[in-house]
Amino acid sequence: MGERKLIAILRGVRPAESLAVAEALINAGFSRVEVPLNSPEKPLASIALIAKEFGGVARIGAGTVLTPEEARQTADAGGVFVVSPNCDCAVIAEVKRLGMESVPGVFTASECFCALRAGADALKFFPAAQLGAGGLRALKAVLPPETDCYAVGGINENQFAEWLAAGADGFGLGSELYRPGMNAKETAARARTIVAAFDKAAPISPENSGNATPGQDSRGEI
């Protein structure tokens, strides 16, 4: 625990560039790297490469997981968590059977409670921009207080404080952080800005962040 609850969503990343981009994110302070399975070029290959190289210092997983079979493919690739845009109890059950973390997408109170009953470890409020911080605040009032809630979709670093005050525990960042074709240097610059904004809104001590300090590589070397 104590990790920054920030998920880097690398939609469209290619296997050939995945290691450099993932290393830039982890060095900047991200604790989780997600490769959506609807990425056009071999997303499972990217997950396998990143998990093999960096699985010891960050959590690597898949996004846009829609079926139990895709959950199994994620586990086979070395992923340790699964994120979905929807609440599918069969997917959640398979993810938990495989020993991975389940983060399904929800928007309503009914979806939240169905996901939790099915065994979800955290909830992804998506699309967050449409729900609004006020909507999350209302839902948090009825959810179990220990529920981890991630705001995903249309949120940028300038909104972190508002959403944290409403009850968000963390964020998933996609196009605000990475777009297909961005190189590692560009991604690192965006990542450092986002991590700094998160730390300002929700201070966390570097020794408990679960990541390398910004400026170090993933092995703790300058």
VOPAGU-2260 file (C-alpha; in pm, 1 decimal, decimal comma):
REM VOPAGU-2260
SITE   aa  ch    i         X         Y         Z
SITE  MET   A    0       0,0       0,0       0,0
SITE  GLY   A    1     116,9     362,8      -9,0
SITE  GLU   A    2     168,8     354,1    -385,2
SITE  ARG   A    3      58,3     644,0    -599,8
SITE  LYS   A    4    -280,4     541,6    -728,8
SITE  LEU   A    5    -210,9     647,1   -1084,1
SITE  ILE   A    6    -270,0     416,1   -1379,8
SITE  ALA   A    7     -88,7     497,8   -1702,5
SITE  ILE   A    8    -308,6     391,3   -1993,8
SITE  LEU   A    9     -96,4     318,2   -2301,6
SITE  ARG   A   10    -363,9     282,3   -2565,3
SITE  GLY   A   11    -197,8     226,8   -2901,6
SITE  VAL   A   12     154,4     160,6   -2774,8
SITE  ARG   A   13     353,1     -76,4   -2998,9
SITE  PRO   A   14     571,5    -360,2   -2866,4
SITE  ALA   A   15     884,9    -206,3   -3015,8
SITE  GLU   A   16     842,3     112,4   -2811,9
SITE  SER   A   17     666,1     -29,3   -2507,2
SITE  LEU   A   18     974,4     -81,2   -2288,3
SITE  ALA   A   19    1110,9     270,3   -2333,3
SITE  VAL   A   20     771,2     429,2   -2269,8
SITE  ALA   A   21     700,0     211,1   -1965,8
SITE  GLU   A   22    1041,9     284,8   -1815,7
SITE  ALA   A   23     984,4     658,0   -1858,3
SITE  LEU   A   24     652,8     630,7   -1675,3
SITE  ILE   A   25     786,6     418,0   -1390,9
SITE  ASN   A   26    1088,1     643,7   -1340,2
SITE  ALA   A   27     852,4     941,6   -1321,7
SITE  GLY   A   28     660,5     773,8   -1039,2
SITE  PHE   A   29     372,7     578,3   -1191,6
SITE  SER   A   30     292,0     258,9   -1004,1
SITE  ARG   A   31      69,8      93,6   -1265,9
SITE  VAL   A   32      96,1      55,0   -1641,2
SITE  GLU   A   33    -206,4     -58,2   -1842,3
SITE  VAL   A   34    -207,3    -161,9   -2207,2
SITE  PRO   A   35    -564,7    -172,7   -2344,3
SITE  LEU   A   36    -641,0    -484,3   -2544,1
SITE  ASN   A   37    -806,7    -280,7   -2818,9
SITE  SER   A   38    -467,9    -131,9   -2906,9
SITE  PRO   A   39    -408,3    -210,2   -3275,3
SITE  GLU   A   40     -66,2    -378,1   -3259,4
SITE  LYS   A   41     -15,8    -687,0   -3040,1
SITE  PRO   A   42    -113,7    -545,4   -2698,6
SITE  LEU   A   43     -49,0    -877,5   -2525,0
SITE  ALA   A   44     305,8    -874,8   -2659,7
SITE  SER   A   45     355,7    -528,9   -2507,4
SITE  ILE   A   46     218,1    -648,5   -2174,3
SITE  ALA   A   47     450,8    -949,7   -2177,2
SITE  LEU   A   48     756,3    -737,1   -2252,6
SITE  ILE   A   49     677,4    -474,8   -1987,9
SITE  ALA   A   50     584,0    -732,2   -1722,9
SITE  LYS   A   51     904,1    -928,2   -1776,8
SITE  GLU   A   52    1125,1    -619,1   -1753,9
SITE  PHE   A   53     944,7    -410,2   -1492,8
SITE  GLY   A   54     704,2    -641,1   -1310,1
SITE  GLY   A   55     925,3    -625,9   -1004,4
SITE  VAL   A   56     893,0    -248,3    -963,8
SITE  ALA   A   57     543,3    -174,1   -1097,3
SITE  ARG   A   58     212,6    -345,1   -1157,9
SITE  ILE   A   59     145,8    -425,4   -1521,3
SITE  GLY   A   60    -195,6    -511,7   -1657,8
SITE  ALA   A   61    -449,6    -494,4   -1936,7
SITE  GLY   A   62    -733,9    -257,6   -2008,1
SITE  THR   A   63   -1051,8    -289,0   -2213,6
SITE  VAL   A   64   -1081,8    -651,8   -2106,1
SITE  LEU   A   65   -1428,0    -765,3   -2212,1
SITE  THR   A   66   -1427,4   -1144,9   -2181,7
SITE  PRO   A   67   -1301,2   -1418,0   -1948,1
SITE  GLU   A   68   -1076,3   -1541,3   -2229,6
SITE  GLU   A   69    -908,1   -1200,7   -2249,9
SITE  ALA   A   70    -853,7   -1216,1   -1874,5
SITE  ARG   A   71    -678,9   -1551,8   -1917,8
SITE  GLN   A   72    -464,3   -1411,7   -2198,3
SITE  THR   A   73    -364,1   -1123,0   -1971,8
SITE  ALA   A   74    -256,9   -1362,4   -1697,8
SITE  ASP   A   75     -59,2   -1570,7   -1947,3
SITE  ALA   A   76     121,8   -1254,4   -2060,3
SITE  GLY   A   77     226,1   -1176,1   -1703,4
SITE  GLY   A   78     -34,6    -913,3   -1619,4
SITE  VAL   A   79    -141,1    -874,6   -1257,6
SITE  PHE   A   80    -448,6    -655,1   -1293,6
SITE  VAL   A   81    -740,9    -619,3   -1531,2
SITE  VAL   A   82    -935,1    -302,4   -1610,1
SITE  SER   A   83   -1262,2    -304,0   -1802,8
SITE  PRO   A   84   -1487,7     -26,0   -1931,6
SITE  ASN   A   85   -1793,8    -212,7   -1800,7
SITE  CYS   A   86   -1916,6    -428,3   -1514,1
SITE  ASP   A   87   -1923,6    -792,7   -1626,0
SITE  CYS   A   88   -1949,1   -1034,7   -1335,1
SITE  ALA   A   89   -1816,0   -1326,5   -1542,7
SITE  VAL   A   90   -1500,0   -1129,2   -1622,0
SITE  ILE   A   91   -1457,1   -1022,9   -1260,1
SITE  ALA   A   92   -1497,5   -1381,5   -1139,8
SITE  GLU   A   93   -1237,3   -1510,5   -1386,3
SITE  VAL   A   94    -992,1   -1234,4   -1298,9
SITE  LYS   A   95   -1018,1   -1324,1    -931,0
SITE  ARG   A   96    -991,3   -1698,0   -1003,7
SITE  LEU   A   97    -664,1   -1623,9   -1179,8
SITE  GLY   A   98    -532,7   -1432,0    -879,3
SITE  MET   A   99    -529,6   -1090,0   -1046,0
SITE  GLU   A  100    -678,4    -758,7    -937,9
SITE  SER   A  101   -1010,9    -661,6   -1090,6
SITE  VAL   A  102   -1098,5    -298,5   -1168,6
SITE  PRO   A  103   -1427,6    -291,9   -1361,9
SITE  GLY   A  104   -1587,5      17,8   -1507,5
SITE  VAL   A  105   -1897,8     150,5   -1332,8
SITE  PHE   A  106   -2122,9     454,0   -1354,7
SITE  THR   A  107   -2429,4     382,3   -1139,9
SITE  ALA   A  108   -2490,4     263,6    -785,0
SITE  SER   A  109   -2628,4     -65,6    -917,4
SITE  GLU   A  110   -2311,2    -130,5   -1117,7
SITE  CYS   A  111   -2092,9     -39,8    -818,9
SITE  PHE   A  112   -2259,2    -286,7    -586,5
SITE  CYS   A  113   -2278,2    -562,9    -848,7
SITE  ALA   A  114   -1905,2    -524,4    -911,0
SITE  LEU   A  115   -1820,1    -533,8    -540,7
SITE  ARG   A  116   -2037,5    -840,0    -480,2
SITE  ALA   A  117   -1860,0   -1014,3    -769,5
SITE  GLY   A  118   -1523,3    -949,8    -602,0
SITE  ALA   A  119   -1389,7    -632,2    -763,0
SITE  ASP   A  120   -1082,4    -490,2    -588,5
SITE  ALA   A  121   -1146,3    -132,2    -699,7
SITE  LEU   A  122   -1394,5      60,1    -912,3
SITE  LYS   A  123   -1322,2     257,3   -1227,9
SITE  PHE   A  124   -1569,3     544,3   -1260,9
SITE  PHE   A  125   -1599,2     584,8   -1636,6
SITE  PRO   A  126   -1647,3     812,8   -1815,5
SITE  ALA   A  127   -1561,7    1033,0   -1519,2
SITE  ALA   A  128   -1602,7    1365,0   -1699,9
SITE  GLN   A  129   -1967,6    1282,8   -1765,3
SITE  LEU   A  130   -2028,7    1159,1   -1409,7
SITE  GLY   A  131   -1870,8    1468,7   -1256,7
SITE  ALA   A  132   -1708,9    1504,6    -917,5
SITE  GLY   A  133   -2050,7    1565,8    -766,5
SITE  GLY   A  134   -2173,7    1233,6    -898,4
SITE  LEU   A  135   -1878,8    1052,7    -743,5
SITE  ARG   A  136   -1936,6    1229,3    -412,0
SITE  ALA   A  137   -2297,8    1108,8    -407,4
SITE  LEU   A  138   -2198,6     750,2    -486,6
SITE  LYS   A  139   -1919,2     748,0    -228,3
SITE  ALA   A  140   -2176,5     830,7      37,0
SITE  VAL   A  141   -2336,4     487,5      -6,2
SITE  LEU   A  142   -2033,0     274,2     -95,0
SITE  PRO   A  143   -1830,5      83,1     166,7
SITE  PRO   A  144   -1574,7     334,6     297,4
SITE  GLU   A  145   -1279,7     110,3     208,0
SITE  THR   A  146   -1373,4     102,5    -162,8
SITE  ASP   A  147   -1090,0     221,8    -387,8
SITE  CYS   A  148   -1228,1     451,9    -655,9
SITE  TYR   A  149   -1045,5     557,2    -971,9
SITE  ALA   A  150   -1170,1     842,9   -1190,5
SITE  VAL   A  151   -1100,2     769,0   -1557,1
SITE  GLY   A  152   -1195,5     948,4   -1874,6
SITE  GLY   A  153   -1156,3    1318,2   -1943,6
SITE  ILE   A  154    -969,4    1402,5   -1622,1
SITE  ASN   A  155    -645,5    1601,3   -1623,1
SITE  GLU   A  156    -397,3    1699,5   -1354,6
SITE  ASN   A  157    -563,8    2036,5   -1294,7
SITE  GLN   A  158    -871,0    1853,9   -1161,6
SITE  PHE   A  159    -701,6    1616,6    -918,7
SITE  ALA   A  160    -775,7    1820,1    -604,9
SITE  GLU   A  161   -1145,9    1852,1    -689,2
SITE  TRP   A  162   -1185,3    1479,9    -750,4
SITE  LEU   A  163    -983,4    1375,9    -446,4
SITE  ALA   A  164   -1203,9    1598,6    -233,1
SITE  ALA   A  165   -1507,5    1424,5    -383,1
SITE  GLY   A  166   -1372,8    1084,2    -278,3
SITE  ALA   A  167   -1151,7     963,2    -562,6
SITE  ASP   A  168    -852,6     759,8    -450,6
SITE  GLY   A  169    -670,3     762,1    -782,3
SITE  PHE   A  170    -684,3     826,4   -1154,2
SITE  GLY   A  171    -636,5     653,3   -1485,3
SITE  LEU   A  172    -468,4     877,6   -1743,2
SITE  GLY   A  173    -482,2     799,7   -2112,6
SITE  SER   A  174    -455,6    1062,4   -2384,8
SITE  GLU   A  175    -366,1    1323,4   -2121,9
SITE  LEU   A  176     -46,1    1123,7   -2067,1
SITE  TYR   A  177      29,2     924,6   -2379,8
SITE  ARG   A  178     -86,2     923,6   -2740,8
SITE  PRO   A  179      23,9     680,4   -3011,9
SITE  GLY   A  180     346,1     798,8   -3168,6
SITE  MET   A  181     473,4     988,7   -2864,1
SITE  ASN   A  182     830,6     899,1   -2777,4
SITE  ALA   A  183     963,8     816,5   -2432,9
SITE  LYS   A  184    1102,7    1165,6   -2375,3
SITE  GLU   A  185     768,4    1331,6   -2446,3
SITE  THR   A  186     586,8    1078,7   -2231,2
SITE  ALA   A  187     832,6    1129,7   -1945,0
SITE  ALA   A  188     774,3    1504,8   -1946,6
SITE  ARG   A  189     396,8    1459,6   -1928,1
SITE  ALA   A  190     435,1    1193,2   -1660,5
SITE  ARG   A  191     649,3    1415,3   -1437,9
SITE  THR   A  192     394,2    1696,3   -1461,8
SITE  ILE   A  193     109,9    1462,1   -1370,0
SITE  VAL   A  194     297,0    1299,1   -1079,9
SITE  ALA   A  195     393,1    1640,5    -939,6
SITE  ALA   A  196      30,4    1753,8    -956,6
SITE  PHE   A  197     -89,0    1435,8    -786,6
SITE  ASP   A  198     169,4    1462,9    -510,9
SITE  LYS   A  199      66,5    1823,4    -450,5
SITE  ALA   A  200    -300,2    1729,3    -428,6
SITE  ALA   A  201    -243,7    1406,9    -230,6
SITE  PRO   A  202     103,0    1420,5     -69,5
SITE  ILE   A  203     288,0    1091,2     -45,0
SITE  SER   A  204     635,4    1031,0      92,0
SITE  PRO   A  205     884,5     912,4    -175,2
SITE  GLU   A  206    1001,0     620,4      36,9
SITE  ASN   A  207     646,4     483,4      45,5
SITE  SER   A  208     555,8     552,7    -315,6
SITE  GLY   A  209     648,8     206,8    -440,3
SITE  ASN   A  210     840,8     360,6    -731,0
SITE  ALA   A  211    1179,2     500,3    -816,1
SITE  THR   A  212    1224,9     865,1    -728,0
SITE  PRO   A  213    1181,8    1091,5   -1033,2
SITE  GLY   A  214    1523,8    1128,5   -1192,0
SITE  GLN   A  215    1625,5     770,8   -1114,7
SITE  ASP   A  216    1592,1     473,7   -1342,1
SITE  SER   A  217    1380,6     171,1   -1249,5
SITE  ARG   A  218    1674,5       9,4   -1070,3
SITE  GLY   A  219    1724,3     308,5    -842,8
SITE  GLU   A  220    2025,6     439,0   -1035,0
SITE  ILE   A  221    2070,0     801,6   -1140,8
